[in-house]
Amino acid sequence: MLLKVHMDSRHTSLPGSGNIPKDTAYDADVVLSKRYMTVSDTDHVTILDFEKRRRIFVEKKTGTYVDYSLYDSIGFRVLELNNRMAMNQMLINAKIDKQIAEREDNEHILSVQTHPALAISGDHDSDETAFSIAGKSLFRQSLKGMPVTVEDSTAFAQFLRYNFGGHPLILDDVAKGKLIPSRVTFIFRNLAAVTSVTITVTSAQTVD
């Protein structure tokens, strides 16, 4: 599966927050297969080799690369989720009415789920499916797009997970959807800001 995508990130600061990241936008070419994934933008190529369990980050300008274990991303996310849970508990114990992020936001940002599972609802309108927890919007997906096999929609869900995050229960729905949606939007919340990340698929085609 070959995709051309446009990524657009917008940050809205919360009251009392300091510096927040700058808004960004860029285009990328994406190759999705069962064995590997590549994401190529203006400056870099990232290769995820699922057979060898490697993540390779290539600098286009210099032609140099760094070779990582694919497990470093997963391991970091698990450790970071545990760290955030511990920090939040410390704030609660200190009677400080502020958290790093709520549980659902941490699971959504890091794409790691804890137990018991949270209840996620998916509401449909004429254009999108909106996913939320307790009325808090987390993810929107266009109902328009390219019909594909479940193998291709699973690869697209992997692309979202490794590059952006996303709650595992939401990504499971994307994986089973047999669709490359024309647009998806993540809503991420933390202590300083609310960030919306919109991925628009401008071109999609299947190849051998």
Salt bridges, closest charged atoms under 4 A:
ASP8 OD1 - ARG10 NH1 2.78
ASP27 OD1 - HIS6 ND1 2.72
ASP29 OD1 - LYS4 NZ 2.83
ASP41 OD1 - HIS44 ND1 3.89
GLU59 OE1 - HIS44 NE2 3.46
ASP67 OD1 - ARG54 NE 2.93
ASP72 OD2 - ARG55 NH2 2.69
GLU80 OE2 - ARG84 NE 2.99
GLU104 OE2 - LYS136 NZ 2.98
ASP105 OD2 - LYS136 NZ 2.85
ASP105 OD1 - ARG189 NH1 3.62
GLU107 OE2 - ARG103 NE 2.77
GLU107 OE1 - HIS167 NE2 2.66
GLU128 OE1 - ARG140 NE 3.42
GLU128 OE2 - ARG183 NH2 3.15
